[in-house]
């Protein structure tokens, strides 16, 4: 299946001074976040990518136009550097379509603008390109395939660390507990979609804010509830945590390295929609 990646966000909450590349181009180890997301999909056999570009499109284009396979693959050097024989490859079998979809364009409209590149495929994948997980994509796809739903979205526990306070009519606190303990799920940013999603996605609209709520009213959205590894890179702190994990070798998202197996949802899927948008 083709993979649509929304990689034109400003990423204001994680920008370093002087850093003007889009959020998915933030480095995790020696490769950008976007590369890690793409390698995840390639691990499951999905190597046709459509990049919805916006802010900092030059950074994404430049990176792949000058891609260096030797950074993450073993090779043999001959003739004083004139000949380089790679012993393995990263992106040799990838097809990447680069599409400028605007600077301030909502996610749904970005998706509409790349629709011609999807061809006649019945189903496709989509991702915000700013979060990593080890969820079993095959299982997520199969659950949608076996249903009459139009969309499936990864639904993860709340990641926020703040506490919820309950009080009575006299403003006396009756309960304090972490938001992570609530029976809530947030939008995990991984989607499996049927082409029928375009029937409910209007011009200039958002995917999660407009199209999916309409489908949810018809019970056409599956929530793939997952409690395993899932981590965004929205802030400098989160990016630093991912960097530390990469350096230490604790990289559960890097399924292509063969260190871990993909995680499968332990919950039965139910028709739902998470309220948050990234």
GIGI-V203675 format. One record per run of one state. SS is the DSSP state (~ for helix, > for strand, _ for the rest). FROM is the first residue (numbers start at 1). TO is the last residue. If there is no record, write none. Layout:
BEGIN
ss=SS from=FROM to=TO
ss=SS from=FROM to=TO
END
This chain:
BEGIN
ss=_ from=1 to=1
ss=> from=2 to=6
ss=_ from=7 to=11
ss=~ from=12 to=14
ss=_ from=15 to=22
ss=~ from=23 to=25
ss=_ from=26 to=26
ss=> from=27 to=28
ss=_ from=29 to=30
ss=> from=31 to=32
ss=~ from=33 to=43
ss=_ from=44 to=47
ss=> from=48 to=53
ss=_ from=54 to=56
ss=~ from=57 to=65
ss=_ from=66 to=68
ss=~ from=69 to=71
ss=_ from=72 to=74
ss=> from=75 to=78
ss=~ from=79 to=81
ss=_ from=82 to=82
ss=> from=83 to=86
ss=_ from=87 to=94
ss=> from=95 to=100
ss=_ from=101 to=106
ss=~ from=107 to=113
ss=_ from=114 to=114
ss=~ from=115 to=118
ss=_ from=119 to=122
ss=> from=123 to=127
ss=_ from=128 to=130
ss=> from=131 to=133
ss=_ from=134 to=134
ss=> from=135 to=135
ss=_ from=136 to=136
ss=~ from=137 to=145
ss=_ from=146 to=150
ss=> from=151 to=156
ss=_ from=157 to=162
ss=> from=163 to=167
ss=_ from=168 to=172
ss=> from=173 to=178
ss=~ from=179 to=181
ss=_ from=182 to=185
ss=> from=186 to=194
ss=~ from=195 to=200
ss=_ from=201 to=206
ss=~ from=207 to=217
ss=_ from=218 to=220
ss=> from=221 to=226
ss=_ from=227 to=229
ss=> from=230 to=232
ss=_ from=233 to=235
ss=~ from=236 to=248
ss=_ from=249 to=254
ss=~ from=255 to=257
ss=_ from=258 to=262
ss=> from=263 to=263
ss=_ from=264 to=269
ss=> from=270 to=271
ss=_ from=272 to=278
END
